[in-house]
Every structure is written in C-alpha cells, then in structure tokens.
Amino acid sequence: MSARLVIHAPALSTEDIDPGSVTGAVRRSTAAPAVRVGGRPVGEPPERGGARRLEVPLRPGRHRVEVMAGQSYETVAVDLTRGGEAELRIAYRRDREHGDDRLYVGTRTYVDRAFAADRSPVSRGFGCGAGLWALSFFLLAILAGVFGRSLGLEASRAVMGALAGATAVGLAGGALAALAARRPAPDPGEAATAPIRMGGGALLLPAAAAPPPGRAGIVLRVRPRPRTLNMIGFPSRLRDTRRRSHYEFYYNEAVDWVSAPRVFLDGEDLGAAWGKWWIPAGAGTHRLRVAIDGIGGCSGIGAAGETDLAVGGGVERVEARFNFIAMAHRRELARPELVSRWQRVMRRAGRYEDMAEQALGEPDLEFTRP
C-alpha cells in the first residue's frame, strides 16, 4: 500500500513581458513554485499554472522535497507511513528592495507563523485597519441605504456617516492589531519539519527555525546575488508599468533550477542541499567552501568559492551569493536548447549581450555577512 503527499503550491503573481512583444507591453500573469520530490519534478511546469494542489503517490519512508521560487530554494524531509498522508504548504515573500526573498515550506501552522513573523507591527496594523475600514464602510453603506430614508437622513449625510464610522473602526482595529503584534509571537520553529542531518553533524534547518541553542557554529545561506539577478529588467518605463521608473522581472521556470550547493568545512565534505545550513564549529578559524555544479541539467558550468571564518563562542552567519546570470549564459553557450524565457525577453529588447558581459565581469560566487 502506498502513501500520499499533498502539496499546496500558491500562485506567484508576476508582471511578465511577452518574449515576442515589440511594444514593451507588460501583462499580469501567474507562475507557480517548482517542486521536486526525491530529485524528480512533480506536477506541471511552474510557468504553466497558478495555484495548484499536488497529490503525489509515494512509497512509505522518508522523502526529500525541494521547492524553488524566483531563485529562492528550500528543502524539507517528510516521513510517510504505509497508507498515510502528509501535507505541505508553500509561502513565498518577495523583497524587491533588498533581494532577501523568503520561502517557507511546512505545515499550515508553521507557514502562518513564519509569514506573520516577517511582518512588522506597523504593516500588520495597517493591513488589518484597511481591511476593517473596507468591510465596515460596505456594511454601513448598506444600512444607510436601507434605513437612511426612514430616519430622515440625506444621501450625503448618510455617506459621510458611513465614512466616519468606517474610519473609526479601521483606526481602532488597526491600533489593536499593531499592539497585539508587539507581543511575543509563537516560535515558528516549534511547528517546523524536523531538520535534515548532513555530514559532519551539520543540519539543514527550516527557514524560520533557529539554530540549536548553546552551541557554536556557522549558519550558511546560499542564494543569488541580488545585484546580478536584478539585471533582468529594464532601466526605463515600459508601456503599462504605470508609475515605476525601473521594471524588474523574473519568470519562474524549472529549466533555471540551479544544482544544490555542496558544502565543505576544513576540507570535509558535508553534502549537497538547498536550504539554511547549521554547521557545528568550535572556536577558531575555519575554511568554508561552497561549490555549485551547474544549472538546468547542464553540469560543469557552476561556481565555487571559499572563505575563512573566525568562530567564537556563538553563531557566525554568512551568505554565499552566486552569479545566476553568468551561469545561465555559460549554459546557453554549451546547450543552446536550454535557453530561458527571461533570456529571450532580454535579447528581444537588445539588452542581453550587455547584461551578460557585465555579469561575466563580476564574481561567480562571493561571501558576505548579513
């Protein structure tokens, strides 16, 4: 008897440019996260759909689930019993300003807590207040329309009363929501999936989970360089971009799946996986190396780099940022049939060669401190 894994993949809203467009028209469309189970893609290609509910029949046992959205990656392990069912949800938060996108994969409770923790009290209060204002105005407007004439209210006074009442409810509700958001929130890590054990005692942690307390080590994230990823865009306004002075886009495609980074500490191979690494390391200087083999099924065109890290008695955080555009360009030279949608768009706009040349002149992989 087989088991079943149910994955809820949300629709990722995009403002896309048709590769064949000659006017620079922007259209709103949807893509979906790319999902692999046991190294194999499941469901339709992400560029073909929006929100999806994937039902994946699997054998009982432990399975590794990988998710990619906009070059953010996350890996979790799921244990399935014979005839049992497990459920995973995906949430993705885009950070256009700093490029610090976040991808959460796990139970509904974990995703809700992690997503809420990323929002400031002000933004949560504003969102709640705006929602209450709209709902209150709608209800008060209906009541004014039904009972206003019997109460002798003029239409203008009824509308002004509805606006005043809705504003009062929105302000009060927003203030209460902001105050509630300042209270200590439940730890998302309590509802996260179990860490994945890697070599050398390293752990692959869920994105919102904290490293083990009281132990010295290194927290490593591997992600694309925001500077080079943001090159996939246009420096001037296009038709339908409204008030934007810079148009930036990236269309999620399975062909752009980058090989999982392989991590080495002091020469020891810890394994290869996407996600947030926690690597135990004693006090002193350690040599950290990260190597990415390739992209989109084309190996040998990746990036690698290493750095020395001084670890004290706590946690040392570091990011390894890879040059996504440079790897994709080398892949196209080696395997022209694996060209991406964004490469066709940029070439159609006459910007691809300059962008690729600039990206190739920048580091393939570099380490930064967040």
URTACOR-V140546 format. One record per backbone hydrogen bond with DSSP energy under -1.0 kcal/mol. CO is the residue of the C=O (numbers start at 0). NH is the residue of the N-H. E is the energy in kcal/mol with one decimal. If there is no record, write none. Layout:
CO;NH;E
CO;NH;E
//
This chain:
2;57;-2.4
3;85;-2.0
4;55;-3.2
5;87;-2.7
6;53;-3.0
7;89;-1.5
8;51;-3.1
11;30;-2.0
13;28;-2.4
15;26;-2.9
17;20;-2.2
26;15;-2.5
28;13;-2.9
30;11;-3.0
33;67;-2.4
34;41;-2.1
35;65;-3.0
36;39;-1.4
39;36;-2.7
44;47;-2.1
45;48;-1.2
51;8;-2.5
53;6;-2.8
55;4;-2.5
57;2;-3.4
60;79;-2.7
62;77;-2.8
63;37;-2.8
64;75;-2.4
65;35;-2.7
66;73;-1.8
67;33;-2.8
68;71;-1.5
71;68;-2.4
73;66;-2.5
75;64;-3.2
77;62;-2.6
79;60;-2.5
80;83;-2.4
83;3;-2.0
85;5;-3.0
87;7;-2.7
88;105;-2.1
90;103;-3.1
92;101;-2.2
94;98;-1.7
98;100;-1.5
101;92;-2.9
103;90;-2.4
105;88;-3.3
106;110;-2.5
107;111;-2.7
108;112;-2.4
109;113;-2.7
110;114;-2.6
111;115;-2.2
112;116;-2.1
115;118;-1.2
119;123;-2.4
120;124;-2.4
121;125;-2.7
122;126;-2.5
123;127;-2.3
124;128;-2.8
125;129;-2.8
126;130;-2.1
127;131;-2.6
128;132;-2.5
129;133;-2.3
130;134;-2.3
131;135;-2.9
132;136;-2.7
133;137;-2.0
134;138;-2.3
135;139;-3.1
136;140;-2.5
137;141;-1.8
138;142;-2.3
139;143;-2.8
140;144;-2.1
141;145;-2.1
142;146;-3.1
143;147;-2.0
146;150;-1.5
147;152;-2.8
148;151;-1.2
153;157;-2.4
154;158;-2.3
155;159;-2.4
156;160;-2.3
157;161;-2.2
158;162;-2.5
159;163;-2.5
160;164;-2.6
161;165;-2.5
162;166;-2.4
163;167;-2.2
164;168;-2.3
165;169;-2.7
166;170;-2.7
167;171;-2.3
168;172;-2.8
169;173;-2.7
170;174;-2.3
171;175;-2.3
172;176;-2.4
173;177;-2.4
174;178;-2.3
175;179;-2.5
176;180;-1.9
179;182;-1.1
186;189;-1.3
187;190;-1.5
195;203;-2.6
198;201;-1.7
201;197;-3.1
202;277;-2.9
203;195;-2.0
204;275;-1.1
205;208;-1.9
215;280;-1.4
216;315;-2.6
217;278;-3.1
218;317;-2.4
219;276;-2.7
220;319;-2.8
222;321;-1.6
224;228;-2.6
225;229;-2.2
227;230;-1.2
228;231;-1.4
230;232;-2.3
231;248;-2.0
233;246;-1.9
237;240;-2.0
240;243;-1.4
246;233;-3.1
252;255;-1.3
253;256;-1.8
256;295;-3.0
260;272;-1.8
261;290;-2.5
262;269;-2.9
263;288;-2.7
264;267;-2.1
267;264;-2.0
269;198;-2.6
270;262;-2.4
275;204;-3.0
276;219;-2.2
277;202;-2.8
278;217;-2.6
283;310;-3.2
285;308;-3.0
286;265;-3.3
287;306;-2.5
288;263;-2.7
289;304;-2.0
290;261;-3.2
291;302;-1.1
292;300;-1.0
292;301;-1.5
293;258;-2.5
294;297;-1.6
297;294;-1.7
302;291;-3.7
304;289;-2.6
306;287;-3.0
308;285;-2.9
310;283;-2.7
313;216;-1.8
315;218;-2.4
317;220;-1.6
318;367;-2.4
319;222;-1.9
320;365;-2.0
321;224;-2.5
321;323;-1.3
322;326;-1.7
323;327;-2.3
324;328;-2.4
325;329;-2.1
326;330;-2.2
327;331;-2.1
328;332;-1.8
329;333;-1.8
330;334;-3.8
334;337;-2.4
335;338;-1.1
339;343;-1.5
340;344;-2.2
341;345;-2.4
342;346;-2.1
343;347;-2.3
344;348;-1.7
345;350;-2.6
345;351;-1.0
346;349;-1.4
350;354;-2.0
351;355;-3.1
352;356;-2.5
353;357;-2.1
354;358;-2.5
355;359;-2.6
358;361;-1.7
363;322;-2.8
365;320;-3.2
367;318;-2.9
//
